[in-house]
Structures are given as structure tokens and as C-alpha cells.
Amino acid sequence: MEINSLLEQHKKDDPGRDKYKYKSHIFLCFLITKYLNRFQKQIEKAENRLKNSQPNIFDKQEVFEIGYKEDSGLLPGLEISIPVVGYDIIRQLQSYFEDENKTRYSLLPSIVDLSFWCSPVRDQGSLNSCTAFAAISLYEYFVNRAFNKKIDASPLFLYKATRNKMNITEDVGASIRETMKALALYGVPPESSWSYNEEKVDEEPPAYCYSYAQNYQSLKYFLLDYAGISKETLLFQIKAVLAAGFPCIFGFTIYNSAYDDSNKPGHIPFLAPKNDQVVGGHTVVAVGYDDFKLIQCADRTKYSKGAFLIRNSWGEDWGVKGYGWLPYDYVLAGLTAAWWSLIKAEWFNEGNFGAAGAGGGTGARGNKGG
């Protein structure tokens, strides 16, 4: 189903839909439809191989169907029913979750790592510029993956442009939403045009730095955690977007246990309610996930299962080459916010996004943090 058809159908179904929820539903329908289409040829090839090697396999009910039960909540209008071959031939195809009200099915891998296409991790230093670093790394990822082109953009420019837009003159940080707006509105120059120097945090960049805006005019950003979304649905949507090849910028609450030297490198533990104190908020980029990752909780009595692979902006000395792990429990406990990602038409036109590439290329960084 084409995205234009989905748009028209959703307008008919619910013309009063919340705009952020509406856009997220449309985009997720589009991504997952593309995702399933990418798997269809693999499934057919696997079936043919099985037929040739084990002629009687289809008489033994080894082929089953993952069906889609119509659901007006998560992905209305998307009807899916495809055959999946047994014996794990199509690796990591699985139903995701089932609750008391409805059943939702998706074909999501258990592990996704998009860091192969990311630029080297940088260090924000003492400035509160994490939102700018995260947004810059998000954009650099898409350019590298779509066009195999390495760019080095200026986070100091984006941080200043965002604060100008917010009428802020001090180094007090910036909102993720306004950072995404500034990126789409002003663009961002190369690092060489406005290099990162903490002493220049309040200086106005040269006028020519704003001339790159025309290259960003078709850039769009979309929100995943719209008002009223359940935490379980949000977790599903984040994973679906990551599996389709789209990293996400987001903020989360940091507790003092995150700085405990006894943590494994890059492991951010789920808080200990009685002892943990809030340190502040921080913005990072989710570049993957692992459903089987175990992160020891701050109280050291249990483990969180399942975590997001995050790209930080504290230099390569933090975590493993600047990457770490944040448990799913942070999402389920409501300790994350402002999940955004980017989209640009030419990225799709290049055909470099989708489930087939979700494993992170060479997989050289597939075991960050141990």
C-alpha cells in the first residue's frame, strides 16, 4: 500500500485524529509495509529451498501464518497475512506481544544495530549541548547510509540557532523539539565553518552559516510518543522504527546510579527507588536494541532484560567507543520523552532503508558494553 493511499484512508477513518499521532501512524504503516515487502522474496526463496531439500515438509504443517488481527489502536488500515517458514529459516521473525485487549503481530528482529553507519562519537564537554549533538549525529547517519557520504556538521551552530529560536542567551540546554525545528529550518554548516569551542557558546555564527538552509527544506521530523500513547505501544513503535533503519533521538532522566564505577561500561542501570537521586536530563540517540540484553539494576538484586543501544556525546572513553545500553524499563516506567526521528524523500528513493539492512552491516559493533 502506498503512503498516499494510507493518508487518504486515515483521513476518511478519523479526520479529527491528533496530528502527531496521525503522522506517526501513517509513517509506521508505511515503514512496516515496506519492511514486509522486503522479506517476501526471502520467504519465497526459503520455501523453495525447503521444498527441494525436504519434499514432505509442507505436509507436516511446518509452515504457519502470522496473521494480523484488525486493530483500530496501533496500525489501523494495515492488513497483513504472510507465510513464515519454520526451522528459523527466516531468522528472527516473531510475534511481538499480546495483551488482554488485543493481539498485535509484527516481524521484528530480536537484535538491531545501526551504528555501522554512524559517524565517530564526539564529546560535548562541559556545555549543555547534548540535544544538538544528538540531532547532528542523527542527520549524519542518514546522509552516510543513503549516499555513503561522510559529513561532519557543526553542533555548536545548531545549539546556538536553537537557543536563538527559543530566546535563550545562556548555556542552559535546549528542548529536543525546538532542536529538530531549528535543524529543519536553518540547516547546519560543516564543522569547519563553526568549530566546536566552548568559549564561543554565546557567540553568533557568521551569516553565511545560515546559507545551508536550502539543503534542508525537504527535511521532516516525526514524533513517536504522542499524547495518550501507552508505554507498551511506544516501546513497540520505537523498535519498529529502529528495525526499519531509522535511529531516534530522545531524552531520559539520569540518576546518580548511572555514574557508579561498578556498572559495566556503558550500562545505565534501572534505578533503585529508595536510594537513587535525580541528576538531570540527557539526550542521546537510540541506534539499535537487543531483546536479550541483561542490565544489572541499581539495587544489584535483579536484572533488566532488553535494552536500547544508545549513542552518547561524552566522547569515546565513555561506554564502548561512546556507545552504551539503556533498559526498556526506562520507557515502560515513563522515564523517557520526546522520541523523534527524521525523514527525507530522497533517502527512501535510494532504497537503502528497511529490514534487510537492520543488522548493522558488518556487525563489528554488535556487542557493545559486553
N, C-alpha and C positions, 0 to 999 in steps of 0.2 A: 504494500500500500504506500503510495507516495505521500510525502508530508503535506502537500497542498490538499489532498483528499482528506487527510486526517484533520486539518484545520477546519475545513468546511463542515465535516461531520460533527466535530466538537462544538462548533458554533450553533448548529441545529439542536444538539443534545442539551446544551446548557449555556445559553447566551449570557447569563449573568455570572458565569464562573469567575472566581478570583483570578486576576490576571497572572500572578506569579504561579499559582497552582495550575492554571490553564496552560501556560507556556511550558512548564515542567512536564505535564502530562503529554503534551504534543511531542516534545523533544524525546522523551523516554519511549513513547510509542515508535517514533521514527528510528531511534537507535536500536531498539530490540528487534524491530522488523528487519533492519539491515543485518543485525547480528545473526538472526536465524537463517536469513538467506545465504550468509557466508558459510554456514555449516551444512547447508543442504547437499552440496556437491560432495563434501567429505562423507556424509552419511551414506549417500548412494554408492560411493566407491567402497566404503567399508562393507556394505551389504553385499556387493558383488564379490568382494574377496571372500566373505564368509560362505556365500553360495558355492563358490568354486572349491574352497578347501573343505567345507563341511556341508555337503549337499542336503542333508536332512535337518539342518539347524532350524529352518523355519517351520518344521513340523513339531518342534519341541517347545514352541512358544517362547523362544529366546528373544524374540523381538516384541517389544511392547510400545505403547504410546504414552507420551506425556501430553495430556490434554489441557486445554485452557478452559476453566470454568468462568463463565461471564461474570464480571465483577465491575460494578459501577464506581468502585473506590479508587483503585490504583491505575489501571490501564483500560479505561472504557473504550470499546470500539475495536480492540485488538483481539482477533480470533486466531488461535494457534493450535494446530494439531499435527505433529510431525512424528515419524517413526524414529526410534532410537535403538541402536543395536546393542545387545548385551555383551558380556565379557569385557566391558570397559574399552571397547574398540574406539569409540568416540569418547576420549578421556574427559572426565570431569563434568559431564552433562548430568545435571541433578535437579530435582525439585528443591525449591529453597525453603519455604516454611509453610506451616499450616496452623491456623488459629481457630478459635471456637466459632467464628462467624463466617469465614470464607477460606477458600484454598487458592493460593496463587502459585503458579508454576513459572519457573524461569530456567534458562540454560546458562548457568553461571559457573565459571571455573572456580575451583577452591583457592587458587593462588593466582594473583595478578601482580606483575612488576613492570612498571612503565619507566623506571629510572634509566634504562638504557638510552633513552632519547633526551635526557635532561642535561643541562649544562653543568659545569662544576659548581659545587656548593660554595657560596661566599659567606662572609662574616659581616653582620650588621654593626658590630662593635657596640658602643655604648648608646647609640641612638635608638629611639623607639620606632624604627622604620621597618618593622617586620612585615607589615601589610604590603609595602612597596616591593620588598624583596620577594615575597611570595607571588605577587601578581606578575612581576618581571619573569620569574622562573617559569611560571605557567605559560606565558606568551612564548618564551624561548623554546620551551618544549614543543609547542605546536609548530613553530616555524621549522625546527630541526626535523621533526617527524614527517611533516608534509613535504618539505622541499630539500631535506638533507643539507640544511644550511645553518651553520653555527652563527649565532649573533650574540653580542654582549651589550645589553641595554643598560641604561642608567637608572638605578633605583633612587638615587639622590634627587634626580629631576622629578620622578613620579611622586616621591614623598612630598616635595615642595609644591608641586602642582596640585596635589590632593588637598594639602593644608590651605593653599590659597583658595581653593574652591569651597572649603569649609570655614573660611575666615579665621584660620588659626595661625598664629605667628610664632608659637613656641614648639619645642620638641616634646609634644605630649601624645604622639601617636596619631593614627587616623583610622576611620572606620573602613571595613572591607568593602562595603557597598560603594562608598564615595571613591575609594581607590579604583574599583572597577570602572566607575563612571569616568574618572579622570583618564584612565588608560584609553578608553574608547573615544573620549572627546579630544584629548590633546596628543595622544600617541606617546612615544618615548624615543629620545635620541640615543645614539650609541654611547657607551660608557666613555669613550674618548672625548665626546663633546661636553660632558659634565661629569667628571670622575668623582668617585666617592671619597669625600674628605669631610670628616665630622665637623670641622671648623666652618664649613660652608653651609651648614644645615639651614640657616635662615637667609642665605643669600639668594637673590633672584637669578635664575639661569638666564643666559643670553637669549634674546628674542628668537634667534634662528633655531633654538632647540625646540620651539613650538611648531616649526615648519614640517615636522614629520606627521602631523595630524592626518593629512590626506591619505596616508598609507593605512590608517586605522579606521576609516569611515565605515567600512562594512563589518567591523568587529562587533559582535553581540555577546552579551553575558546573560546567564540564566541562573535562577535560584532554585535550589533543591528543597530547602527547609522552609517552605511557605507556611503561612499561618494555619494552624489546625492539623498539621500532619502528625501522625503518630510516630513515636520514636522507632518502632519496628519497621514501619513503611519507609522512614527516612534511611535507615540502615540499608534496606533493600535497594532503594533508589541510588544511593551513593555507590554501592557495589556494582549495580547495573551500568552506571555511567563509567566507572573505572574499567570494567570489563570491556566496554566499547572503545577504550583508548583515550578517555578524557579525564585527566587529573582534575582535582578540585581544591580550591583554596577555602580555608575555614579557620575559625577561631576556637580556642578552647581555654578552659580555666586551668591555670597551673597551681599546683600545691607544692609545699616545701619538700614533700617526699620525692618529687621529680629530680631533686638535686642530691639525693642520697648517693654517696660513693659506692654503696654496696649494690646498687642496681647494675644489671648487665648493661654494657654500652648501648645507649640509645633507647633502652627500655623505660618507658614512662609508666609507672605503676598506677593502678586504680587506687584511689585514696583510702586512707584509714579514717573513718568518720570522726573518731574521738580525738585523734592526735594531729591530723593534717590541718594546716593553715593555708588560706589562700594567699598566694604571692602576687598574682595578677592575671592578665590575659595575654595570649600569644597567638600569632597567626602563622600557619605553616601550609604546606601543600600535601595532600594525600596523593601518592603516586602508585598505590597498589594496596593489596590486602592479602592476608593469609588466614584462612578459616581455622587452621590448626595451630597457629602461633600461641604459645603459652607465655604470659607475662605475670611474674610474681606480684601479688598485690602488696600495697604498702605495709599492711599489718603482718606480712610474711606467713600468714596461716593458710592462704589459698592462692589460686591462680586464676587469671582471666584467660579465657580461651577465645581466640580470634582477635586480630589486630590490624590496624591500618599501617601501611608503610608510609612514613612521612618524611618529607624533605624539609629540613630546618634551615635557618640562616645564622647559625652560630659557628660557622667555619667547619672545616673537615676534621678538626680534632674532636668535635662532639659526635657521639654515637659511632657509627661506622662510616667513615668518609662523609659525615654530615647527615646521614640518614638514621632514622630510628623507628620505633613502634609505639603506637597509641592504641590501647584496647578498645574494642567495640563498646565496652561498658561505658565509656565516656559519652557515646552517642545515646545509648539506652538510658543513661541517667540524666540526660539533658544538660551535659556539661560542655557541649559544643554548640556553635551557632554560625550563621552566615555562610552556608555552603554554596559556593558559586563556581561556575566554570565558564569557558569561552567557546565560541563557535564562529566560524567564518566560512563562507560558501566555498572558497577555493580549496580549503582543507579537505572538504568532502569530495570535491571534484578530482582531487589527486588519488582518491581511493585508498589512502593509507591508514584509515581508521576502521576498527571493527574487531570482532572477537579473535580473528585469526592471528592478530599481532599482539594480543594482550599479554603474552607471556614474557615480554621484555627483551626480545631479540636474542642475544647470546645467553642471557640469564646469568651474566657474570656477577651481578649483584643480588642474586636471588636469595641469599641467606644472610642479609644484613642483621647485625645485632646478635647473631648466634641463636 
